[in-house]
Amino acid sequence: DNIFLLHEVPYLDFAEFEETVKVFTKECKIKGKPLPKPAGVSSRDSKALPVQKDLLTAFENGEQKVFFQLWEEHISPSVQDDEPVAQKLEFYLHIHFATYLLKHSMGKPDKAELEERISHFKAYLETKGAALSQTTEFLPFYALPFVPNPMVHPSFKELFQDSWTLDLRTRLEKFLSLTLKARQTPRLLTLFLVESEQRTMTYLKRFNKMQADYHNLIGVTAELVDSLEATVNGKMITPEYLQSVCVRLFSNQMRQSVAHSIDFTRPGTASTMLRASLAPVKMQDVPLLPSLDYEKLKKDLITGNDRLKAFLLQALRWRLTTSYPGEQRDTVLQAYITNDLLDCHSSCQRSVLKLLHSKSEVVRQYMARLINAFASLAEGRVYLSQNPMLLQMLEERLKAEDKDSLTWENVLGALQKFSLRRALQSAMIKDGLIFWLVDVLTDTDCLSDYTLEYSVALLMNLCLRSAGKKMCARIANHVLRVLSDLLGHENHEIQPYVNGALYSILAIPSIREEARAMGMEEILRCFIKEGNAEMIRQIEFIIKQLNSEPLNDSIASDDEEEEEDEEEDHDIMEADLDKDEVLQPQLGELAGEKLLTTEYLGIMTHTPKTKKKLFPGVHQSIDEPLQRPVTPGYHRTAYLM
């Protein structure tokens, strides 16, 4: 009992359980149990440690290295990592030291030292400071290292006022007074810390074992990949070899003798044990990108010089294409849409969309790339489709641009993605785009792989509609010859779309008659001999459609479904969106995210919005030709899955 009393009272006093100490002391006296005299200093008599004075002196003198060395030594990691007050204070302290030279230098500050401080602040933002990147209070400061003259920037003017520094010092002093207490650590706490250290060592040993298991797993994986390659080349894998690999894989999880006794060659044994040993891994949270001043951006996109316009279009596209899928990308897109970045809701004579008709080929190209990036996302297509003139503008550019240009390629890509939406399909069919596509596909030598693939995929999407089939019936012989030529094309990526288009239009009796007259079945059977298993089965479906019983020449219209525009979730950003960049910054020119966060930083222009739940898509057998609109990017991903 005496030992307990010896340790318990000092701990309660240290932890500031003042009322508890009084009650405990009173009860001990009643029961005749004497209390030992506390060896520590009461919290009421606590005085600031000398280190508090050193920290405040370093703060006032701008001694960054000294300050943070003392901070790391005397502020416990648990307080730094787990206490929101400490985290926020440390963030502002880093801002204080990063901007100290700008506030206290006579004339221009020393360039090398200033750059060193800014680099230190950047490193903090990318590591420890990343935890606050999604907090509204701190979001604007993530752009601070990239602003050339923060003293005049409206977002940062407050940092350079004396009142801000004095307020920060007061907060620091109060924090240190509460955190740094000059008293003896109670024995009970010391015992607890010793036990914690022992636990830490145990966990460290477990971690080292996990790390060793990880390296072992990587080694086994590499060996299995080599073995898989060997089987492709005809070399058989023996049961003994499989047993030895599995023993290595599971030997750390069981005794060696037990591992050797299990028959890993029995089907399912190894995979069952492997699944049981693996745990799901959580994705790390991705910070949101800084807000932008969209009013200024749109003004410069309309009135700036052509080089600035191109750099802005490039930076805005990169922000969309390089953002992480999920909340980060959704927030970027919603900010673009909410602020009507492309002026889709504007009826003004001068709008951002008019850049498609710019005299500068680079501006036209970069505008087409940005529209193509928007069209890669379902919400982006909804936004673009709200401008009644955009489809017509894209169709005009498609017929005006050179077929080997990147502008033409991106306009075509955007139109193909537009064809996922029924209303836009109908408009393209009505505008005669099927006739134009068939003419383009007559000579494929001048088309890149991308334009060929997206041209055929666009044709297929339009042919899936009853109106599209009727259009094809008017030029049946021409369409069938183009598609039969494409069946043998060296680019095998187009085969699903050629098969889908053929299967679709052969639903019309007059086109079936034309196909039989030109010997389509014999042509198709030639490709059965050469194709892979999936393509062979698709061609068999086409032959079955070709030989189906003739019906009346009319085909059911799907126009009544026009209002039902529930789009499938085809959100795929192709790498081609950022290929072959013709625009490169010269020395001293800003580009990309640095241009946006330096010249166009905004405040609270993000508008998080729940993403509309999209139709997940109908999964059809890969044996059948495509019967729903798709994009090549989405089809490749879905096919692999």
C-alpha positions as CSV (number, residue, x, y, z in Angstrom):
1,D,0.0,0.0,0.0
2,N,2.8,2.4,0.9
3,I,4.5,1.8,-2.5
4,F,1.2,2.5,-4.2
5,L,0.7,5.7,-2.3
6,L,4.2,6.8,-2.9
7,H,3.6,6.7,-6.7
8,E,-0.1,7.5,-7.0
9,V,-0.2,10.9,-5.3
10,P,2.6,12.5,-7.3
11,Y,1.1,11.2,-10.5
12,L,-2.4,12.6,-9.7
13,D,-0.7,16.0,-8.9
14,F,1.3,15.9,-12.1
15,A,-1.8,15.2,-14.1
16,E,-3.6,18.1,-12.3
17,F,-6.4,16.0,-10.7
18,E,-6.5,18.6,-7.9
19,E,-10.0,17.7,-6.6
20,T,-9.1,14.0,-6.7
21,V,-6.0,14.6,-4.7
22,K,-8.0,16.4,-2.0
23,V,-10.5,13.7,-1.7
24,F,-7.8,11.0,-1.8
25,T,-5.7,12.8,0.9
26,K,-8.8,13.2,3.2
27,E,-9.8,9.6,2.9
28,C,-6.2,8.4,3.6
29,K,-6.2,10.5,6.8
30,I,-9.5,9.0,7.9
31,K,-8.2,5.5,7.5
32,G,-4.9,6.3,9.2
33,K,-2.7,5.8,6.1
34,P,0.1,8.5,6.1
35,L,0.9,10.1,2.7
36,P,4.5,10.6,1.5
37,K,5.5,14.2,0.9
38,P,5.4,14.9,-2.8
39,A,8.8,15.2,-4.4
40,G,7.6,17.0,-7.5
41,V,6.6,20.6,-7.9
42,S,2.8,21.3,-8.0
43,S,1.3,22.4,-11.2
44,R,0.3,25.6,-9.6
45,D,4.0,26.4,-9.0
46,S,5.2,25.4,-12.4
47,K,7.5,27.8,-14.1
48,A,8.6,28.0,-17.6
49,L,11.7,26.0,-18.5
50,P,14.7,27.9,-19.9
51,V,14.0,26.2,-23.3
52,Q,10.8,28.3,-23.5
53,K,12.9,31.5,-23.5
54,D,15.3,30.1,-26.1
55,L,12.4,29.2,-28.4
56,L,10.9,32.7,-28.1
57,T,14.3,34.3,-28.8
58,A,14.8,32.1,-31.9
59,F,11.3,33.1,-33.0
60,E,11.9,36.8,-32.7
61,N,15.4,36.6,-34.4
62,G,14.2,34.5,-37.3
63,E,16.6,31.7,-36.4
64,Q,14.8,28.9,-38.2
65,K,17.2,26.0,-37.7
66,V,17.7,26.7,-34.0
67,F,14.0,27.0,-33.4
68,F,12.9,23.8,-35.0
69,Q,15.8,21.9,-33.5
70,L,14.6,22.9,-30.0
71,W,11.0,22.3,-31.1
72,E,11.8,18.7,-32.1
73,E,13.8,18.1,-28.9
74,H,11.3,19.4,-26.4
75,I,7.8,19.1,-27.9
76,S,6.9,15.4,-27.7
77,P,6.0,13.6,-31.0
78,S,2.6,12.7,-29.7
79,V,1.8,16.3,-29.2
80,Q,3.2,17.3,-32.6
81,D,1.3,14.5,-34.5
82,D,-1.9,14.2,-32.5
83,E,-2.8,17.7,-31.2
84,P,-4.6,19.9,-33.8
85,V,-3.5,23.0,-31.9
86,A,0.1,22.0,-32.2
87,Q,-0.2,21.1,-35.9
88,K,-1.8,24.4,-36.8
89,L,0.7,26.4,-34.7
90,E,3.6,24.6,-36.4
91,F,2.1,25.4,-39.8
92,Y,2.0,29.1,-39.1
93,L,5.5,29.0,-37.5
94,H,6.8,27.6,-40.8
95,I,5.1,30.5,-42.7
96,H,6.7,33.0,-40.2
97,F,10.2,31.7,-40.8
98,A,9.7,31.4,-44.6
99,T,8.6,35.0,-44.9
100,Y,10.9,36.4,-42.1
101,L,13.6,37.9,-44.5
102,L,10.9,39.6,-46.6
103,K,9.6,41.4,-43.5
104,H,12.9,42.3,-41.8
105,S,15.5,42.9,-44.5
106,M,16.5,46.4,-45.4
107,G,16.3,46.5,-49.1
108,K,16.4,43.2,-51.0
109,P,16.8,40.1,-48.9
110,D,19.7,37.7,-49.4
111,K,18.6,35.6,-52.4
112,A,20.4,32.4,-51.4
113,E,19.0,32.4,-47.9
114,L,15.5,33.3,-49.0
115,E,15.6,30.4,-51.5
116,E,16.8,28.1,-48.7
117,R,13.9,29.1,-46.5
118,I,11.3,28.7,-49.3
119,S,12.8,25.3,-50.0
120,H,12.5,24.3,-46.4
121,F,8.8,25.4,-46.4
122,K,8.1,23.4,-49.6
123,A,9.7,20.3,-48.0
124,Y,7.4,20.8,-45.0
125,L,4.3,21.2,-47.1
126,E,5.1,18.0,-49.0
127,T,5.7,16.0,-45.8
128,K,4.5,16.9,-42.4
129,G,2.3,19.8,-43.6
130,A,0.4,17.7,-46.1
131,A,-1.9,16.6,-43.3
132,L,-3.6,20.1,-43.4
133,S,-3.9,20.3,-47.2
134,Q,-7.6,19.7,-47.1
135,T,-8.3,22.2,-44.4
136,T,-9.9,25.4,-45.8
137,E,-8.0,27.6,-43.4
138,F,-4.6,26.5,-44.8
139,L,-5.3,25.7,-48.5
140,P,-4.2,29.1,-49.9
141,F,-0.8,28.8,-48.2
142,Y,0.2,25.8,-50.3
143,A,0.6,28.2,-53.2
144,L,2.9,30.6,-51.2
145,P,6.2,29.1,-52.3
146,F,5.2,29.7,-56.0
147,V,4.2,33.4,-55.7
148,P,7.0,35.7,-56.8
149,N,6.1,38.6,-54.6
150,P,3.7,37.5,-51.8
151,M,3.9,40.9,-50.0
152,V,1.6,42.4,-52.6
153,H,-0.6,39.4,-53.2
154,P,-4.1,39.9,-51.7
155,S,-4.1,36.4,-50.2
156,F,-0.9,36.9,-48.2
157,K,-0.9,40.7,-47.3
158,E,-2.0,39.9,-43.7
159,L,1.2,37.8,-43.1
160,F,3.3,41.0,-43.4
161,Q,1.5,43.0,-40.8
162,D,3.0,43.4,-37.3
163,S,-0.3,42.4,-35.7
164,W,-0.1,38.9,-37.4
165,T,3.4,38.3,-36.0
166,L,2.5,39.6,-32.5
167,D,-0.6,37.4,-32.4
168,L,1.5,34.3,-33.5
169,R,4.1,35.0,-30.7
170,T,1.3,35.2,-28.1
171,R,-0.1,31.9,-29.3
172,L,3.4,30.3,-29.2
173,E,4.1,31.6,-25.7
174,K,0.8,30.3,-24.4
175,F,1.3,26.9,-26.0
176,L,4.8,26.6,-24.6
177,S,3.6,27.5,-21.1
178,L,1.0,24.8,-21.2
179,T,3.2,22.2,-22.8
180,L,6.6,22.7,-21.1
181,K,6.2,22.1,-17.4
182,A,9.3,22.3,-15.1
183,R,8.5,19.4,-12.8
184,Q,9.8,16.0,-11.9
185,T,8.2,13.1,-13.9
186,P,6.3,10.8,-11.5
187,R,7.6,7.3,-10.9
188,L,4.3,5.8,-12.1
189,L,4.6,7.6,-15.4
190,T,8.3,6.5,-15.7
191,L,7.2,2.9,-15.2
192,F,4.5,3.3,-17.8
193,L,7.1,4.7,-20.3
194,V,9.4,1.8,-19.7
195,E,6.6,-0.6,-20.5
196,S,5.7,1.4,-23.6
197,E,9.3,1.2,-24.7
198,Q,9.3,-2.5,-24.3
199,R,6.1,-2.7,-26.4
200,T,7.7,-0.5,-29.0
201,M,10.6,-2.9,-29.3
202,T,8.2,-5.8,-29.7
203,Y,6.3,-4.0,-32.5
204,L,9.7,-3.1,-34.2
205,K,10.6,-6.7,-34.3
206,R,7.3,-7.5,-35.9
207,F,7.8,-4.8,-38.4
208,N,11.3,-6.1,-39.3
209,K,9.7,-9.6,-39.8
210,M,7.0,-8.1,-42.0
211,Q,9.7,-6.3,-44.1
212,A,11.6,-9.6,-44.5
213,D,8.4,-11.4,-45.6
214,Y,7.8,-8.6,-48.1
215,H,11.2,-9.0,-49.7
216,N,10.8,-12.7,-49.7
217,L,7.4,-12.3,-51.5
218,I,8.9,-10.0,-54.1
219,G,11.6,-12.6,-54.8
220,V,9.1,-15.4,-55.1
221,T,6.9,-13.3,-57.4
222,A,9.8,-12.5,-59.7
223,E,10.6,-16.3,-59.9
224,L,7.0,-17.2,-60.6
225,V,6.8,-14.6,-63.5
226,D,9.9,-16.2,-65.0
227,S,8.3,-19.6,-64.6
228,L,5.1,-18.4,-66.3
229,E,7.2,-17.1,-69.2
230,A,8.9,-20.5,-69.4
231,T,5.5,-22.3,-69.6
232,V,4.5,-20.0,-72.5
233,N,7.7,-21.2,-74.3
234,G,6.7,-24.9,-73.7
235,K,8.7,-25.7,-70.6
236,M,6.8,-27.7,-68.0
237,I,6.7,-26.8,-64.3
238,T,7.2,-29.9,-62.1
239,P,5.2,-30.6,-58.9
240,E,8.5,-30.5,-56.9
241,Y,9.3,-27.0,-58.1
242,L,5.8,-25.8,-57.2
243,Q,6.3,-27.4,-53.7
244,S,9.6,-25.6,-53.2
245,V,8.2,-22.2,-54.2
246,C,5.2,-22.6,-51.9
247,V,7.4,-23.7,-49.0
248,R,9.4,-20.5,-49.4
249,L,6.2,-18.5,-49.6
250,F,4.7,-19.9,-46.4
251,S,7.7,-21.0,-44.4
252,N,7.6,-17.8,-42.2
253,Q,4.0,-18.4,-41.3
254,M,4.4,-22.0,-40.1
255,R,7.0,-24.4,-38.8
256,Q,9.4,-25.7,-41.6
257,S,8.3,-29.3,-41.0
258,V,4.6,-28.4,-41.4
259,A,5.3,-26.4,-44.5
260,H,7.0,-29.4,-46.1
261,S,4.2,-31.7,-45.2
262,I,1.4,-29.8,-47.0
263,D,0.7,-30.9,-50.5
264,F,0.8,-27.5,-52.3
265,T,0.4,-29.3,-55.7
266,R,-3.3,-30.1,-54.9
267,P,-5.4,-27.6,-56.8
268,G,-6.5,-24.6,-54.7
269,T,-4.2,-25.2,-51.7
270,A,-1.6,-22.4,-52.4
271,S,-4.2,-19.9,-53.6
272,T,-6.4,-20.4,-50.5
273,M,-3.5,-20.0,-48.1
274,L,-2.3,-16.9,-50.0
275,R,-5.7,-15.2,-49.8
276,A,-5.9,-15.9,-46.1
277,S,-2.5,-14.3,-45.6
278,L,-3.2,-11.0,-47.4
279,A,-4.9,-8.0,-45.9
280,P,-6.5,-5.1,-47.9
281,V,-4.5,-2.0,-48.3
282,K,-6.1,1.5,-48.0
283,M,-5.4,4.2,-50.4
284,Q,-3.9,7.4,-48.9
285,D,-5.9,10.5,-49.0
286,V,-5.0,12.8,-51.9
287,P,-5.0,16.6,-51.2
288,L,-7.1,18.9,-53.2
289,L,-5.4,21.3,-55.6
290,P,-5.4,25.1,-54.8
291,S,-8.4,27.2,-55.9
292,L,-8.1,29.4,-58.9
293,D,-9.3,32.9,-59.9
294,Y,-11.6,31.8,-62.8
295,E,-12.7,35.3,-63.6
296,K,-9.1,36.4,-64.3
297,L,-8.4,33.1,-66.2
298,K,-11.4,33.6,-68.5
299,K,-10.5,37.2,-69.2
300,D,-6.9,36.3,-70.2
301,L,-8.2,33.4,-72.3
302,I,-10.2,35.8,-74.3
303,T,-8.0,39.0,-74.4
304,G,-4.5,37.7,-73.8
305,N,-1.9,37.1,-76.5
306,D,-1.9,33.7,-78.3
307,R,1.1,32.3,-76.4
308,L,-0.5,33.1,-73.0
309,K,-3.8,31.5,-74.2
310,A,-2.0,28.4,-75.3
311,F,-0.1,28.1,-72.0
312,L,-3.3,28.5,-70.0
313,L,-5.2,26.0,-72.1
314,Q,-2.3,23.5,-71.6
315,A,-2.1,24.1,-67.8
316,L,-5.9,23.7,-67.4
317,R,-5.8,20.5,-69.3
318,W,-2.9,19.1,-67.3
319,R,-4.7,19.9,-64.1
320,L,-7.5,17.7,-65.3
321,T,-5.5,14.9,-66.9
322,T,-2.8,14.5,-64.2
323,S,-5.2,14.8,-61.2
324,Y,-5.9,11.6,-59.2
325,P,-9.2,9.9,-60.2
326,G,-11.7,10.3,-57.4
327,E,-12.2,13.4,-55.2
328,Q,-9.2,15.3,-56.5
329,R,-10.3,15.0,-60.2
330,D,-14.0,15.4,-59.4
331,T,-13.2,18.7,-57.5
332,V,-11.2,20.1,-60.4
333,L,-13.9,19.3,-62.9
334,Q,-16.7,20.6,-60.7
335,A,-14.7,23.9,-60.2
336,Y,-14.4,24.2,-64.0
337,I,-18.1,23.5,-64.6
338,T,-19.4,25.7,-61.7
339,N,-17.3,28.6,-62.9
340,D,-18.3,27.9,-66.6
341,L,-14.7,27.8,-67.7
342,L,-15.5,27.3,-71.4
343,D,-18.4,29.7,-71.4
344,C,-20.9,26.9,-72.4
345,H,-23.7,28.9,-70.7
346,S,-22.6,32.2,-72.2
347,S,-24.3,33.9,-75.2
348,C,-21.6,36.6,-75.5
349,Q,-20.0,37.2,-78.9
350,R,-16.6,36.7,-77.4
351,S,-16.4,33.5,-75.4
352,V,-13.7,30.9,-74.6
353,L,-15.3,28.4,-77.0
354,K,-14.5,30.7,-79.9
355,L,-10.9,29.8,-79.5
356,L,-11.7,26.8,-81.7
357,H,-11.8,29.3,-84.5
358,S,-8.5,31.1,-83.5
359,K,-6.1,32.1,-86.3
360,S,-3.3,30.5,-84.2
361,E,-3.1,26.7,-85.0
362,V,-1.5,26.1,-81.6
363,V,-4.4,27.8,-79.8
364,R,-6.9,25.8,-81.8
365,Q,-5.0,22.6,-81.1
366,Y,-4.8,23.3,-77.3
367,M,-8.5,24.3,-77.2
368,A,-9.4,21.0,-79.0
369,R,-7.2,19.0,-76.5
370,L,-9.0,20.6,-73.5
371,I,-12.5,19.9,-75.0
372,N,-11.4,16.3,-75.6
373,A,-10.2,16.1,-72.0
374,F,-13.6,17.4,-70.8
375,A,-15.4,14.9,-73.0
376,S,-13.4,12.0,-71.5
377,L,-15.5,12.4,-68.3
378,A,-19.3,11.8,-68.1
379,E,-19.9,15.0,-66.1
380,G,-17.8,16.9,-68.6
381,R,-19.9,15.6,-71.5
382,V,-23.1,16.8,-69.7
383,Y,-21.5,20.2,-69.3
384,L,-20.4,20.5,-73.0
385,S,-23.7,19.2,-74.4
386,Q,-25.5,22.2,-72.8
387,N,-24.1,24.6,-75.5
388,P,-26.2,24.1,-78.6
389,M,-23.5,25.5,-80.9
390,L,-20.5,23.4,-79.8
391,L,-21.3,20.3,-81.8
392,Q,-21.6,22.4,-85.0
393,M,-18.3,24.1,-84.2
394,L,-16.6,20.8,-83.8
395,E,-18.1,19.4,-87.0
396,E,-16.9,22.5,-88.9
397,R,-13.3,22.1,-87.5
398,L,-13.4,18.4,-88.4
399,K,-14.0,19.2,-92.0
400,A,-11.6,22.2,-92.1
401,E,-8.4,20.9,-90.3
402,D,-5.7,18.7,-91.9
403,K,-6.3,15.0,-91.2
404,D,-2.7,14.6,-90.0
405,S,-3.0,17.4,-87.4
406,L,-3.4,17.0,-83.6
407,T,-6.2,19.5,-83.7
408,W,-8.2,17.2,-86.1
409,E,-7.3,14.2,-83.9
410,N,-8.6,15.8,-80.7
411,V,-11.8,17.2,-82.4
412,L,-12.5,13.7,-83.6
413,G,-11.8,12.2,-80.2
414,A,-14.3,14.7,-78.6
415,L,-17.0,13.9,-81.1
416,Q,-16.6,10.1,-80.6
417,K,-17.1,10.6,-76.8
418,F,-20.1,12.9,-77.6
419,S,-21.6,9.9,-79.4
420,L,-22.2,8.2,-76.0
421,R,-25.1,10.7,-75.5
422,R,-28.3,9.9,-77.5
423,A,-29.3,13.5,-78.3
424,L,-25.8,14.2,-79.7
425,Q,-25.9,10.9,-81.7
426,S,-29.1,12.0,-83.3
427,A,-27.7,15.4,-84.2
428,M,-24.6,13.9,-85.7
429,I,-26.6,11.4,-87.8
430,K,-28.9,14.3,-89.0
431,D,-25.8,16.3,-89.9
432,G,-24.7,13.5,-92.2
433,L,-21.6,12.6,-90.3
434,I,-22.0,8.9,-91.3
435,F,-21.5,9.8,-95.0
436,W,-18.4,11.8,-94.1
437,L,-16.9,9.1,-91.9
438,V,-17.4,6.4,-94.6
439,D,-15.5,8.7,-97.1
440,V,-12.7,9.3,-94.6
441,L,-12.3,5.5,-94.0
442,T,-12.1,4.8,-97.7
443,D,-8.4,5.8,-97.4
444,T,-6.9,4.9,-94.1
445,D,-3.2,5.4,-95.0
446,C,-3.2,9.1,-93.9
447,L,-4.8,8.3,-90.5
448,S,-2.9,7.8,-87.2
449,D,-3.8,4.8,-85.1
450,Y,-5.8,7.1,-82.8
451,T,-7.8,8.7,-85.5
452,L,-8.5,5.4,-87.3
453,E,-9.7,3.8,-84.0
454,Y,-11.9,6.7,-83.0
455,S,-13.3,7.1,-86.5
456,V,-14.4,3.5,-86.7
457,A,-15.7,3.6,-83.1
458,L,-17.7,6.8,-83.9
459,L,-19.2,5.2,-87.0
460,M,-20.2,2.1,-85.0
461,N,-21.9,4.2,-82.3
462,L,-23.9,6.1,-84.9
463,C,-24.8,2.8,-86.7
464,L,-26.3,1.4,-83.5
465,R,-29.2,3.9,-83.8
466,S,-32.2,3.1,-86.1
467,A,-31.7,6.5,-87.9
468,G,-28.0,5.6,-88.4
469,K,-28.9,2.2,-89.9
470,K,-31.3,3.9,-92.3
471,M,-28.6,6.3,-93.4
472,C,-26.3,3.4,-94.1
473,A,-29.0,1.7,-96.2
474,R,-28.8,4.7,-98.6
475,I,-25.1,3.9,-99.3
476,A,-25.2,0.2,-98.4
477,N,-22.6,-0.9,-101.0
478,H,-20.1,1.8,-100.1
479,V,-20.5,1.1,-96.3
480,L,-20.1,-2.7,-96.7
481,R,-17.0,-2.4,-98.9
482,V,-15.3,0.0,-96.4
483,L,-16.1,-2.2,-93.5
484,S,-15.0,-5.4,-95.3
485,D,-11.7,-3.7,-96.1
486,L,-11.3,-2.7,-92.5
487,L,-11.8,-6.3,-91.4
488,G,-8.3,-7.1,-92.7
489,H,-6.6,-4.0,-91.4
490,E,-3.3,-4.4,-89.6
491,N,-4.6,-2.4,-86.6
492,H,-6.4,-5.1,-84.7
493,E,-7.7,-2.5,-82.1
494,I,-10.4,-1.5,-84.6
495,Q,-11.9,-5.0,-85.0
496,P,-14.5,-4.9,-82.2
497,Y,-16.0,-1.6,-83.7
498,V,-15.9,-3.0,-87.3
499,N,-17.7,-6.1,-86.1
500,G,-20.2,-4.1,-84.1
501,A,-21.0,-1.8,-87.1
502,L,-21.5,-4.8,-89.4
503,Y,-23.7,-6.7,-87.0
504,S,-25.8,-3.6,-86.4
505,I,-26.5,-2.6,-90.0
506,L,-27.1,-6.2,-91.2
507,A,-30.3,-5.9,-89.1
508,I,-31.8,-4.1,-92.2
509,P,-33.0,-6.6,-94.9
510,S,-31.9,-4.4,-97.8
511,I,-28.3,-4.2,-96.5
512,R,-28.3,-8.0,-95.9
513,E,-29.3,-8.5,-99.6
514,E,-26.5,-6.2,-100.7
515,A,-24.1,-8.0,-98.5
516,R,-25.0,-11.4,-99.9
517,A,-24.8,-10.1,-103.4
518,M,-21.2,-9.0,-102.9
519,G,-20.2,-12.3,-101.2
520,M,-19.9,-11.0,-97.7
521,E,-20.2,-14.5,-96.1
522,E,-17.1,-15.8,-98.0
523,I,-15.2,-12.6,-97.0
524,L,-16.1,-13.2,-93.4
525,R,-15.1,-16.9,-93.5
526,C,-11.7,-15.9,-94.7
527,F,-11.1,-14.0,-91.5
528,I,-12.3,-16.9,-89.3
529,K,-9.2,-18.8,-90.4
530,E,-6.9,-16.0,-89.2
531,G,-8.6,-14.4,-86.2
532,N,-8.3,-15.1,-82.5
533,A,-11.0,-17.0,-80.6
534,E,-13.0,-13.9,-79.5
535,M,-13.0,-12.4,-83.0
536,I,-13.9,-15.7,-84.6
537,R,-17.0,-16.1,-82.3
538,Q,-18.0,-12.4,-83.1
539,I,-17.7,-13.1,-86.9
540,E,-19.9,-16.2,-86.4
541,F,-22.6,-14.0,-84.9
542,I,-22.3,-11.6,-87.9
543,I,-22.7,-14.5,-90.3
544,K,-25.8,-15.7,-88.4
545,Q,-27.2,-12.1,-88.7
546,L,-26.4,-12.1,-92.4
547,N,-28.3,-15.3,-93.0
548,S,-31.3,-14.5,-90.7
549,E,-34.8,-14.7,-92.1
550,P,-35.9,-11.6,-94.0
551,L,-38.4,-9.3,-92.3
552,N,-40.2,-6.3,-93.7
553,D,-37.9,-3.5,-94.8
554,S,-38.8,-1.2,-91.9
555,I,-36.9,-1.2,-88.7
556,A,-38.2,-0.2,-85.3
557,S,-37.4,3.4,-84.5
558,D,-35.6,4.2,-81.2
559,D,-36.5,7.9,-81.4
560,E,-39.0,7.5,-78.6
561,E,-36.1,6.8,-76.2
562,E,-34.5,10.2,-77.0
563,E,-35.3,11.7,-73.7
564,E,-33.8,8.8,-71.8
565,D,-30.2,10.0,-71.8
566,E,-28.8,7.9,-68.9
567,E,-25.2,7.6,-69.8
568,E,-22.9,4.8,-68.9
569,D,-19.9,5.5,-66.6
570,H,-17.2,5.8,-69.3
571,D,-14.6,7.9,-67.4
572,I,-11.2,7.2,-69.0
573,M,-8.4,9.7,-69.6
574,E,-6.2,8.5,-72.5
575,A,-2.5,9.2,-72.5
576,D,-2.9,10.6,-76.0
577,L,-4.5,13.8,-74.6
578,D,-1.0,15.0,-73.5
579,K,1.1,13.5,-76.3
580,D,3.5,15.5,-78.6
581,E,3.3,18.8,-76.8
582,V,4.3,21.5,-79.2
583,L,4.4,24.3,-76.6
584,Q,7.5,24.4,-74.4
585,P,8.3,27.3,-71.9
586,Q,11.4,29.4,-72.5
587,L,13.7,30.5,-69.7
588,G,11.7,32.5,-67.2
589,E,8.3,31.6,-68.6
590,L,5.8,30.0,-66.3
591,A,3.8,26.9,-67.4
592,G,1.5,24.3,-66.0
593,E,0.5,24.3,-62.3
594,K,3.2,26.8,-61.5
595,L,1.5,29.3,-63.9
596,L,-1.9,28.7,-62.4
597,T,-0.9,29.0,-58.7
598,T,1.4,32.0,-59.3
599,E,-0.8,34.2,-61.5
600,Y,-4.3,32.9,-61.0
601,L,-4.6,31.8,-57.3
602,G,-8.1,32.2,-56.0
603,I,-9.9,31.7,-52.7
604,M,-12.6,29.1,-52.1
605,T,-13.6,28.5,-55.8
606,H,-13.8,24.8,-55.1
607,T,-17.4,23.6,-54.8
608,P,-17.4,20.0,-53.7
609,K,-20.4,18.3,-55.1
610,T,-21.7,14.8,-54.9
611,K,-20.9,13.1,-58.1
612,K,-23.9,12.0,-60.1
613,K,-24.4,8.2,-59.9
614,L,-23.9,7.0,-63.5
615,F,-25.3,4.0,-65.2
616,P,-22.6,1.3,-64.6
617,G,-23.1,-0.2,-68.1
618,V,-24.5,-3.5,-69.4
619,H,-21.9,-6.3,-69.5
620,Q,-22.2,-8.3,-72.6
621,S,-20.3,-11.4,-73.6
622,I,-17.0,-10.8,-75.4
623,D,-18.2,-13.4,-77.9
624,E,-20.8,-11.1,-79.3
625,P,-20.3,-8.0,-81.4
626,L,-20.6,-4.7,-79.5
627,Q,-24.3,-3.5,-79.3
628,R,-23.9,-0.4,-77.0
629,P,-22.0,2.8,-77.6
630,V,-18.4,2.8,-76.2
631,T,-15.2,4.7,-76.4
632,P,-12.0,2.9,-77.4
633,G,-10.3,4.0,-74.1
634,Y,-13.2,2.5,-72.1
635,H,-13.5,-0.6,-74.2
636,R,-9.8,-1.5,-73.8
637,T,-10.1,-1.1,-70.0
638,A,-13.3,-3.1,-69.8
639,Y,-11.9,-5.8,-72.1
640,L,-8.8,-6.2,-69.9
641,M,-11.0,-6.5,-66.8
